[in-house]
């Protein structure tokens, strides 16, 4: 066990305790957590900073709002229903469009109005919220994912996770849905994590359930050397997320829409550490170098430049 610990530390891998003590607790004032824990608040802050997000069609807070549900859901291209304070993709309904008097979910299952009301009531009760607190349901635009990741995804919407330290994007991966993850891009459910070179936006190494892989388990498509489009814009969105939250260590989740380009999906004040496995590289060296820089007074564009320089200097994947 001790030898394993030494090997991980030698390779710069940080654990949950180190993440919590040195970064989450030290850099994220709890008074600002509401800015990322409530997705409606996040959307408002992002809009003010010019960061695009999926359009919000409506919010259900109580039984009175439920009366407007059919009107809010009147979108033939579908919509997404999610708990405002949910995490890890729990409780989310991705509706692709109408189907025989009801609606078709991304899984192919048909649901009716009562099914949707039941799911929303579960959200309001706090079934999916952080700490089980009463919540609200957000109904928003359904992302039509960019074809660039179409060959390496199984249904669902792939997303790009970036770790941002004091406004500097330092690590990134693409999260791909699989059959095992039920079409959701969640690694703990069986989604695939693919490391992305911060300097170039090119994919390299990948993992599923902490196992290293080279091809997607469902499509058998190679996962390396895929160029993430709009990479400069994505890095800039991630850097700006620090400015609007005041949180020094955050996870930034971006989706690529084939018509609207990159959209901010959500922010996370407690991002996981499996991104190290996806990149086959520990974060400690990059984190320590970023911590040593006085970047908080720089513009978002300047911090993006620093991020690329660090990536090249420290020889990350694909560099």
RAKA-V739030 format. One record per residue. N is the residue number from 0. PSI is psi in degrees with one decimal (NA if undefined). NEAR is the number of other ideal C-beta (glycine too) atoms within 10 Angstrom. Layout:
[[N,PSI,NEAR] [N,PSI,NEAR]]
This chain:
[[0,-43.6,5] [1,-40.6,6] [2,-38.3,7] [3,-44.6,8] [4,-44.7,11] [5,-38.1,10] [6,-42.2,10] [7,-43.4,15] [8,-37.7,14] [9,-33.9,9] [10,7.5,13] [11,17.8,16] [12,127.5,17] [13,149.1,17] [14,179.4,12] [15,-43.0,11] [16,-44.4,8] [17,-41.7,16] [18,-46.5,19] [19,-45.6,12] [20,-49.6,10] [21,-23.1,16] [22,-57.0,22] [23,-54.5,19] [24,-39.0,12] [25,-30.8,12] [26,-9.4,17] [27,93.7,19] [28,129.8,13] [29,-26.9,9] [30,-14.2,8] [31,-2.9,15] [32,-32.5,15] [33,-24.3,13] [34,-25.3,20] [35,-24.1,23] [36,-25.3,22] [37,111.4,18] [38,-25.6,21] [39,-42.3,14] [40,-42.7,16] [41,-43.8,23] [42,-42.5,20] [43,-45.6,14] [44,-41.1,18] [45,-41.7,22] [46,-40.2,14] [47,-26.9,9] [48,4.4,14] [49,22.0,10] [50,117.5,24] [51,142.1,16] [52,164.1,22] [53,136.4,20] [54,135.2,13] [55,117.5,16] [56,-32.4,18] [57,165.4,16] [58,131.4,15] [59,116.3,24] [60,-25.3,14] [61,-175.0,9] [62,-31.1,10] [63,-41.4,8] [64,-28.4,16] [65,-26.0,17] [66,-25.1,9] [67,1.7,13] [68,-49.8,18] [69,-37.1,10] [70,-43.3,9] [71,-33.6,19] [72,7.6,18] [73,71.4,10] [74,107.4,16] [75,-22.2,7] [76,5.9,10] [77,-175.6,19] [78,172.2,24] [79,136.2,19] [80,125.3,24] [81,149.6,23] [82,134.8,24] [83,-31.0,22] [84,25.4,23] [85,169.3,22] [86,157.3,15] [87,26.9,14] [88,8.7,18] [89,135.3,15] [90,-2.8,19] [91,133.8,18] [92,117.8,20] [93,110.5,21] [94,120.7,22] [95,-25.4,16] [96,179.6,12] [97,150.3,14] [98,104.2,15] [99,60.2,8] [100,3.2,8] [101,-143.8,16] [102,152.1,21] [103,124.1,17] [104,165.3,18] [105,-24.0,20] [106,-10.4,14] [107,-12.1,10] [108,142.6,11] [109,137.5,12] [110,153.5,17] [111,-177.0,13] [112,-39.1,13] [113,-37.9,9] [114,-43.2,15] [115,-41.8,22] [116,-39.4,14] [117,-44.1,11] [118,-41.6,18] [119,-39.9,22] [120,-36.5,14] [121,-39.6,15] [122,-45.7,26] [123,-32.1,20] [124,-13.5,13] [125,14.3,16] [126,-32.5,15] [127,1.5,22] [128,160.5,22] [129,123.9,15] [130,3.8,8] [131,21.4,11] [132,151.2,10] [133,143.2,12] [134,-173.8,26] [135,161.2,19] [136,131.6,27] [137,134.8,25] [138,120.2,23] [139,172.7,22] [140,135.7,18] [141,120.2,22] [142,133.0,22] [143,101.9,15] [144,147.8,20] [145,139.6,20] [146,-14.0,10] [147,-32.1,17] [148,9.6,25] [149,-37.0,12] [150,-15.0,12] [151,27.3,23] [152,153.3,24] [153,103.2,20] [154,-161.9,18] [155,-171.2,24] [156,116.7,24] [157,153.8,23] [158,168.5,25] [159,122.4,26] [160,129.9,25] [161,140.5,25] [162,128.4,28] [163,123.1,29] [164,116.2,25] [165,39.5,22] [166,2.9,27] [167,115.8,32] [168,122.1,28] [169,-27.5,25] [170,152.0,27] [171,154.5,30] [172,156.2,27] [173,134.0,28] [174,122.1,24] [175,133.4,29] [176,153.3,28] [177,171.6,23] [178,-38.4,13] [179,-30.8,15] [180,9.2,23] [181,38.6,17] [182,12.7,20] [183,145.7,23] [184,51.7,27] [185,121.4,19] [186,-36.3,24] [187,-14.4,11] [188,0.1,17] [189,8.4,17] [190,163.8,27] [191,134.4,29] [192,126.2,27] [193,121.8,27] [194,144.4,27] [195,132.7,30] [196,117.9,20] [197,-36.4,30] [198,-31.8,20] [199,-23.9,18] [200,12.6,20] [201,137.0,17] [202,155.4,26] [203,-95.0,22] [204,166.0,21] [205,163.4,27] [206,155.0,23] [207,127.4,21] [208,43.3,16] [209,13.0,10] [210,139.0,9] [211,133.4,11] [212,163.5,15] [213,-20.7,9] [214,157.3,14] [215,133.9,22] [216,-21.8,17] [217,-41.0,17] [218,-15.8,16] [219,19.7,9] [220,138.0,14] [221,143.6,14] [222,-9.4,22] [223,156.0,15] [224,36.8,9] [225,126.1,19] [226,117.5,11] [227,122.0,22] [228,161.9,16] [229,31.5,17] [230,-40.0,21] [231,-41.6,11] [232,-39.8,15] [233,-45.0,24] [234,-39.5,28] [235,-40.4,20] [236,-42.5,27] [237,-43.1,33] [238,-39.9,27] [239,-25.4,23] [240,-30.0,29] [241,-40.5,25] [242,-35.5,15] [243,-13.7,20] [244,-30.0,25] [245,10.5,13] [246,129.2,22] [247,-12.8,22] [248,104.1,25] [249,157.5,27] [250,133.6,20] [251,121.5,29] [252,122.2,19] [253,138.9,27] [254,152.7,23] [255,113.6,24] [256,137.2,17] [257,-16.0,13] [258,-36.7,7] [259,-7.7,16] [260,-155.0,15] [261,136.3,23] [262,136.4,20] [263,120.4,25] [264,-51.4,22] [265,170.2,20] [266,154.5,25] [267,123.6,18] [268,-6.7,21] [269,55.1,18] [270,143.8,21] [271,174.8,16] [272,4.1,16] [273,-12.4,17] [274,-24.3,24] [275,-37.9,24] [276,-42.4,22] [277,-35.9,28] [278,-7.1,26] [279,43.7,15] [280,137.2,22] [281,158.6,19] [282,-13.0,22] [283,-47.0,17] [284,-43.4,16] [285,-41.4,24] [286,-45.5,23] [287,-38.9,12] [288,-41.7,17] [289,-37.3,24] [290,-31.2,17] [291,-11.5,8] [292,144.5,16] [293,83.5,7] [294,-7.1,19] [295,-25.3,12] [296,5.3,7] [297,161.3,17] [298,164.6,14] [299,-40.5,21] [300,-39.4,13] [301,-36.4,14] [302,-33.0,26] [303,-41.2,25] [304,-42.3,15] [305,-41.7,21] [306,-44.1,27] [307,-40.8,18] [308,-41.7,15] [309,-42.1,20] [310,-41.4,22] [311,-41.6,14] [312,-41.8,12] [313,8.4,16] [314,63.6,10] [315,-172.8,24] [316,139.9,20] [317,-2.7,19] [318,NA,14]]
